[in-house]
Amino acid sequence: MALPKTEKIWHNGKFIPWDSAQLHVLSHVVHYGSGVFEGIRCYETAQGPAIFRLQDHMQRLVNSAHIYRMDVSFSVDDLSNAALELVRVNKVPACYIRPIVLRGYGDAGVNPTGNPIETYLACWEWGKYLGEEALKTGVDVCVSSWNRPAPNTLPQMAKAAANYMNSQLIRMEAKVNGYEEGIALDTHGYVSEGSGENIFVVKNGSIVTPPLANSALPGITRDSIMKICRDLDIPVAEQVVPREMLYIADEIFFCGTAAEVTPVRSIDRIKIGSGARGPITKRVQDEFFGIINGKMPDRHNWLSPLNVPSAVVR
Ligand SMILES: Cc1ncc(COP(=O)(O)O)c(C=O)c1O
């Protein structure tokens, strides 16, 4: 399915037409996966369009680049303001925003330092990642036969393009076997995360999620869910999760920018809890969607509205 084009893409500080955002086939990123990126959502709220946790995403982008010794010549504020301007010029109030910092065309060897750093921001309209229905009914998933990369191989705290070769193996395997998504274990056999989502496990009224040391991405939605749980007085902790804990959980849900908060109703054809969205997942969803739709107060200042001067970007 082709992406729904918008008019402009931001490249190194300038807006260029969508179709002009082209790379040479010998660009370093094409051969060696040398790019770091983000996925951000802009929501149509009751008070007008607003970008969710914009600065936190841009900070993670800059962190990812820093891990890979990439000098981004734009600050978190510059990038955040560029994202707001991008959505304004493209006039797509509800959209997905994709910033990417990559190593471009120059040298062909593995050492990337002779290649220019290029920064792009694009946005387009994108619906529900795991389907609209999935938010209510939940998804059927499997534990993947593919593990997450071991510690000190590919750094999983960086949201790097190369990591997504692993995610693709997980997602494709799940899909060909009739599941919506796969859950990856880390190299020690403990639960890590979905191919593009963090995971939360509910048992006896408490919630746990794997720590980052289990090769999980420091998800911005994961952080938001933990804050929401604390607001709602639902006990939440980062805790190592053995595989079998998944099967006997009362409820499980995925979270991420793309998946938002999606219940999991079965794993490896084993029913989770009642096999439907559970009450705690529903409470977390109501709070999360209430905030991002502007129907509940934005008490954590997570939304950067488009229709106010860029000085208040957050
Ligand atoms: C591997 C992986 N884990 C978790 C997440 C969720 O992160 P976030 O909530 O920041 O979108 C994503 C999505 O970006 C992801 O690709």
The ligand as an ORCA input file, in Angstrom:
! r2SCAN-3c Opt
* xyz 0 1
  C      10.727     -2.067     19.142
  C       9.793     -1.056     19.710
  N       9.463     -1.125     21.006
  C       8.624     -0.231     21.563
  C       8.065      0.792     20.829
  C       7.165      1.795     21.491
  O       7.832      3.004     21.656
  P       7.056      4.386     21.657
  O       6.011      4.295     22.704
  O       8.083      5.400     21.982
  O       6.471      4.558     20.311
  C       8.368      0.901     19.477
  C       7.807      1.972     18.665
  O       8.459      2.903     18.359
  C       9.260     -0.034     18.906
  O       9.586      0.041     17.610
*
